[in-house]
């Protein structure tokens, strides 16, 4: 087939849908990145959206039109998780480093149940094997 095929209506609709989805994701993700001051991530987002727009709105780079979606999905679902896992593995991220004792006590107290005044007091006995005192 010739690389200069005529644009058909389904192809134009598919291209418009793809570029519309890219624009929607860009417009959805850009304000939080600006608010957080994540300028590198914003640059990657805008550069990727602009690159996809250029790629799919021109008649050049036909092989890239087929390679770019798979490459982006490879990066998103394989390369990024591996890189993030490696980055977390060499940090101090863990239960003892995410908050202090005061934050833990506040979380436990917030999730605790308080007894309602006038409620029925039911007897409680722990199920044990053998002697109740030693368990």
C-alpha positions as CSV (number, residue, x, y, z in Angstrom):
1,X,0.0,0.0,0.0
2,X,1.1,3.5,-0.7
3,X,2.1,5.6,2.4
4,X,0.0,8.5,0.8
5,X,-3.4,6.8,1.1
6,X,-6.4,9.0,1.1
7,X,-7.8,9.8,4.5
8,X,-11.1,7.9,5.1
9,X,-13.8,8.9,7.5
10,X,-13.1,6.1,10.0
11,X,-9.4,7.0,10.0
12,X,-10.1,10.6,10.6
13,X,-12.5,9.8,13.4
14,X,-10.0,7.5,15.0
15,X,-7.3,10.1,14.8
16,X,-9.6,12.7,16.2
17,X,-10.6,10.4,19.1
18,X,-6.9,9.6,19.9
19,X,-5.8,13.2,19.8
20,X,-8.9,14.2,21.8
21,X,-8.0,11.7,24.5
22,X,-4.4,12.9,24.6
23,X,-5.6,16.5,24.9
24,X,-8.1,15.6,27.6
25,X,-5.4,13.8,29.7
26,X,-3.1,16.7,29.2
27,X,-5.7,19.3,30.3
28,X,-6.6,17.1,33.3
29,X,-3.1,16.5,34.5
30,X,-1.5,19.9,33.8
31,X,-3.2,22.0,36.6
32,X,-2.1,19.7,39.5
33,X,1.4,19.6,38.1
34,X,1.6,23.4,37.9
35,X,0.1,23.7,41.5
36,X,2.7,21.3,42.8
37,X,5.5,22.9,41.0
38,X,6.4,19.7,39.1
39,X,8.0,21.4,36.1
40,X,9.9,18.4,34.7
41,X,6.7,16.2,34.8
42,X,4.8,19.1,33.1
43,X,7.4,19.4,30.4
44,X,7.3,15.6,29.8
45,X,3.5,15.8,29.6
46,X,3.3,18.7,27.2
47,X,6.2,17.4,25.1
48,X,4.6,14.0,24.8
49,X,1.2,15.6,23.9
50,X,2.8,17.9,21.4
51,X,4.9,15.0,19.9
52,X,1.8,12.8,19.5
53,X,-0.1,15.7,17.9
54,X,2.8,16.3,15.4
55,X,3.1,12.6,14.7
56,X,-0.5,11.9,14.0
57,X,-1.4,15.2,12.2
58,X,1.3,15.0,9.6
59,X,1.8,12.5,6.7
60,X,5.4,11.9,7.7
61,X,6.9,9.3,10.0
62,X,4.4,6.4,9.1
63,X,6.4,3.7,10.9
64,X,6.5,5.8,14.1
65,X,2.7,6.0,14.1
66,X,2.7,2.2,14.7
67,X,5.7,2.1,17.1
68,X,5.0,5.0,19.4
69,X,1.8,3.7,21.1
70,X,3.5,0.4,22.0
71,X,6.6,2.1,23.2
72,X,4.6,4.5,25.4
73,X,2.6,1.6,26.9
74,X,5.9,-0.3,27.5
75,X,7.3,2.7,29.4
76,X,4.1,3.2,31.3
77,X,3.4,-0.3,32.4
78,X,6.9,-2.0,32.6
79,X,9.8,0.5,32.7
80,X,8.2,3.0,35.1
81,X,7.1,0.4,37.7
82,X,10.5,-1.3,37.6
83,X,12.3,2.1,38.0
84,X,10.0,3.1,40.8
85,X,10.5,-0.2,42.6
86,X,14.2,0.2,42.4
87,X,14.0,3.7,43.7
88,X,11.9,2.7,46.7
89,X,14.1,-0.2,47.5
90,X,17.0,2.1,48.1
91,X,15.1,4.5,50.4
92,X,14.0,4.4,54.0
93,X,10.4,4.0,53.0
94,X,8.6,1.8,55.5
95,X,6.2,1.6,58.4
96,X,8.6,3.1,60.9
97,X,9.5,6.0,58.7
98,X,6.1,7.3,57.4
99,X,5.0,9.0,60.5
100,X,5.7,9.5,64.2
101,X,4.2,8.0,67.3
102,X,1.8,10.9,67.7
103,X,0.4,10.4,64.2
104,X,0.0,6.7,64.9
105,X,-1.9,7.3,68.2
106,X,-4.2,9.8,66.5
107,X,-5.0,7.3,63.7
108,X,-5.7,4.6,66.2
109,X,-8.0,6.9,68.3
110,X,-9.8,8.1,65.1
111,X,-10.5,4.5,64.1
112,X,-11.5,3.3,67.6
113,X,-15.0,2.6,68.7
114,X,-16.4,4.4,71.7
115,X,-19.0,2.7,73.9
116,X,-22.4,4.3,73.7
117,X,-23.8,5.2,77.1
118,X,-26.5,2.9,78.2
119,X,-25.5,0.1,75.9
120,X,-25.7,-3.6,76.9
121,X,-22.6,-5.0,78.6
122,X,-22.0,-8.5,77.1
123,X,-19.6,-10.9,78.8
124,X,-16.3,-11.6,76.9
125,X,-14.1,-14.6,77.3
126,X,-11.1,-15.4,75.1
127,X,-11.1,-18.8,73.5
128,X,-8.1,-20.8,74.8
129,X,-6.9,-24.3,74.8
130,X,-6.1,-25.8,78.2
131,X,-5.7,-23.5,81.2
132,X,-7.4,-20.1,80.8
133,X,-4.6,-18.3,82.7
134,X,-1.7,-19.6,80.5
135,X,-3.6,-20.0,77.2
